[in-house]
Amino acid sequence: MSGAEKTGIILLAAGGSRRMGSPKQLLKIGDEFLINHIIKILLSVPDSDLVVVLGGNHKSIEPILQNKNHFRIVINEEWESGMASSIQKGVRILENESDSILMCTVDQPEISLEHLLRMRKIFTDSKSGQMGIVASSYLDTLGIPVLFDKRFFKELLKLQGDVGAKAIFQKNKESVTAIPFPKGEVDLDTEEEYRLWIKNSFHQSN
């Protein structure tokens, strides 16, 4: 690991899951909770440090987390103010020890280590060309997961309200490399979406 660039990873998991009606972090994927499923993938990224940002329902979520000695947990008491406050919580912890920051959300169950490693390789290969943002492309838009070079950390800390990181790569289009991630469109916000995804996943595995 000596000489390797360090990637800070922020898992945004602070939302109150109002549309779901119960904590989406605690949805089950097979025998494990969704949040543990995502964390397991993120911990597999080499040369990285993971920060998990909790907020709404954190008292019921934190006790079920696995491998807690391998990542840091931060509680965002202002989670109701919007995603920007959660992003800032993670960036403040990682900004002085990371060369880049990768942001992921807890409601994208199709996230894969393969996609994250591809993002980081393209990020590393493009640095000589001054490209500083690698975003995922799906549904004719750019979104999370997204990887930011450290020169964008200050901009991330200036976000306010319910504005996510998307605002920064829309503002810095010349610095963005888009990586196709069709499965990124799977975003579990409602119980209906969750049941449909489980049904489709079951059919695909049989």
Residue pairs with C-beta under 8 A, 6 or more apart in sequence:
1 46
1 47
4 46
4 47
5 47
5 99
5 100
5 124
6 47
6 48
6 49
6 97
6 98
6 99
7 45
7 47
7 48
7 49
7 98
7 99
7 100
7 101
7 102
7 120
7 147
8 48
8 49
8 51
8 90
8 93
8 94
8 95
8 97
8 98
8 100
8 101
8 102
9 42
9 45
9 48
9 49
9 50
9 51
9 101
9 102
9 103
9 104
10 51
10 53
10 86
10 87
10 90
10 91
10 94
10 101
10 102
10 103
10 104
11 35
11 38
11 39
11 42
11 50
11 51
11 52
11 53
11 104
11 105
11 106
12 53
12 83
12 86
12 87
12 90
12 103
12 104
12 105
12 106
12 144
13 25
13 35
13 38
13 52
13 53
13 54
13 55
13 61
13 105
13 106
14 53
14 54
14 55
14 56
14 58
14 76
14 79
14 83
14 86
15 24
15 55
15 56
15 79
15 83
15 106
15 107
16 55
16 56
16 57
16 79
16 80
17 23
17 24
17 25
17 56
17 57
19 189
19 190
20 27
20 188
20 189
20 190
20 191
20 194
21 191
22 191
23 56
23 57
23 60
23 61
24 34
24 106
24 107
24 188
24 189
24 194
25 33
25 34
25 35
25 54
25 57
25 61
25 106
26 33
26 34
26 35
26 57
26 60
26 61
26 64
27 33
27 34
27 188
27 194
28 34
29 37
29 109
32 40
33 64
34 106
34 107
34 109
34 188
35 52
35 61
35 64
35 65
35 106
36 64
36 65
36 66
37 109
38 104
38 106
38 108
38 109
38 111
39 50
39 52
39 65
39 66
39 67
39 71
40 66
40 67
41 111
41 112
41 113
41 116
42 48
42 50
42 71
42 104
42 116
43 50
43 67
43 70
43 71
44 113
45 102
45 113
45 116
45 117
45 120
48 102
49 71
49 72
49 94
49 97
49 98
50 70
50 71
50 72
51 71
51 72
51 73
51 74
51 89
51 90
51 93
51 94
52 65
52 71
52 72
52 73
52 74
53 74
53 75
53 76
53 86
53 89
53 90
54 61
54 62
54 73
54 74
54 75
54 76
55 75
55 76
55 77
55 78
55 79
55 80
55 86
56 79
56 80
58 75
62 73
65 73
72 93
74 89
74 90
74 93
76 85
76 86
76 89
78 85
79 85
79 86
81 161
81 162
82 160
82 161
82 162
82 163
83 159
83 162
83 163
83 164
84 159
84 160
84 161
84 162
84 163
84 164
87 103
87 156
87 159
87 164
87 165
88 156
88 157
88 159
90 101
90 103
91 101
91 153
91 156
91 157
92 157
94 101
95 101
95 150
95 153
95 157
98 150
99 149
99 150
100 120
100 123
100 147
100 148
100 149
100 150
101 147
101 148
101 150
101 153
101 156
102 116
102 119
102 120
102 145
102 146
102 147
102 148
103 144
103 145
103 146
103 147
103 148
103 165
104 111
104 116
104 144
104 145
105 144
105 187
107 187
107 188
107 189
108 144
108 145
108 184
108 186
108 187
108 188
109 186
109 188
109 197
110 183
110 184
110 186
111 145
111 184
112 183
115 136
115 145
115 179
115 181
116 145
118 179
119 134
119 136
119 145
119 147
119 179
120 134
120 147
122 134
122 177
122 179
123 131
123 134
123 147
123 149
123 177
126 134
126 177
127 149
130 175
131 175
131 176
131 177
132 148
132 149
132 151
132 152
132 172
132 175
133 146
133 147
133 148
133 149
133 152
133 168
133 169
133 172
133 175
133 176
133 177
134 146
134 147
134 176
134 177
134 178
134 179
135 142
135 143
135 144
135 146
135 147
135 169
135 176
135 177
135 178
135 179
136 142
136 143
136 144
136 145
136 146
136 178
136 179
136 180
136 181
136 184
137 143
137 178
137 179
137 180
137 181
137 184
138 180
138 181
138 182
138 183
138 184
138 185
139 184
139 185
142 166
142 169
142 170
142 176
142 178
143 166
143 184
144 164
144 165
144 166
144 184
145 181
145 184
146 165
146 166
146 169
148 156
148 165
148 168
152 168
152 172
155 168
155 171
156 165
156 168
159 165
159 167
159 168
169 175
169 176
186 197
187 193
188 194
188 197
